[in-house]
C-alpha cells in the first residue's frame, strides 16, 4: 500500500529558500519532499578497465531511493507535492518528530 505525503516525515514545509514560492506553497497546501535527492548527487563512478573508465552506480545508502530530482543548472531541484500524493519512500512521522 502506498502511503500519503501528509503523514510522511520527509514532507517538509516550504522555506524562504524555496525560490520565493513559500507563501504560495503554504496557501496551496504544497510542501517539499525531502526523500528525493538530487540526481547529480546520487551516483558514483566505480573505476574499471573499460574504455568508459568505470561503471556508474547508485551508492548503497541510496539503494532504496525510487525518485530523484534534477534541474538544468544542477544547483537545486525540489519535488513539491500535495498531501494526497502517494509514495513508496514514505516513512511515518513518529510522535517525537511531530
C-alpha positions in Angstrom: 0.0 0.0 0.0 1.3 3.5 -0.9 1.2 5.9 2.0 0.4 9.6 1.5 2.7 12.6 2.0 0.5 14.1 4.7 1.9 11.5 7.2 5.5 11.3 6.0 8.5 12.6 7.9 10.1 13.7 4.6 7.2 16.1 3.7 8.8 19.4 4.6 7.2 22.8 4.9 8.4 25.4 2.3 11.1 27.8 3.4 12.3 31.2 2.3 14.9 29.3 0.2 12.2 27.6 -2.0 12.6 30.1 -4.9 10.4 32.7 -3.1 7.4 30.4 -3.5 6.9 29.7 0.2 3.9 32.0 0.5 2.1 30.5 -2.5 3.1 26.9 -1.5 1.6 27.4 2.0 -1.6 28.8 0.6 -1.9 25.8 -1.8 -1.1 23.2 0.8 2.1 22.2 -1.1 5.3 21.0 0.6 8.7 19.8 -0.4 9.7 16.1 -0.5 13.0 15.6 1.5 13.2 12.0 0.4 14.0 12.7 -3.3 17.7 13.7 -3.6 19.4 15.5 -6.5 20.2 13.0 -9.2 23.5 14.7 -9.7 24.4 13.7 -6.1 23.0 10.2 -6.4 25.6 8.2 -8.3 29.3 7.4 -8.3 31.8 6.1 -10.7 33.3 2.7 -9.8 36.6 2.5 -11.8 37.3 -0.5 -14.0 39.4 -1.3 -17.0 36.7 -0.5 -19.6 37.0 2.3 -22.2 34.5 4.3 -20.3 36.8 4.2 -17.2 34.2 2.8 -14.9 30.6 2.0 -14.2 28.1 4.5 -12.8 26.2 3.1 -9.8 23.8 4.2 -7.1 25.6 4.0 -3.8 24.4 1.6 -1.1 22.9 4.4 1.1 20.5 5.3 -1.8 19.6 1.8 -3.0 16.0 2.2 -1.6 15.5 5.6 -3.3 13.0 5.4 -6.1 12.8 9.1 -7.1 15.3 11.8 -7.9 15.1 15.4 -8.9 17.3 17.4 -11.3 17.2 20.9 -12.8 19.1 22.3 -15.8 21.8 24.0 -13.7 22.4 21.1 -11.3 22.2 23.7 -8.5 19.0 22.8 -6.7 15.8 21.0 -7.5 12.9 20.0 -5.3 9.8 17.8 -5.7 6.8 19.7 -4.4 3.7 17.6 -3.6 0.3 17.9 -2.1 -0.8 15.9 1.0 -2.7 13.4 -1.2 0.4 12.3 -3.2 1.4 8.8 -2.5 5.0 7.4 -2.4 6.8 4.2 -1.8 9.6 6.0 0.1 7.1 7.1 2.8 8.3 7.0 6.4 5.6 7.8 9.0 6.3 10.7 11.3 6.9 9.5 14.8 5.4 11.1 17.9 8.8 12.5 18.8 9.2 14.2 15.3 5.8 16.0 15.3 
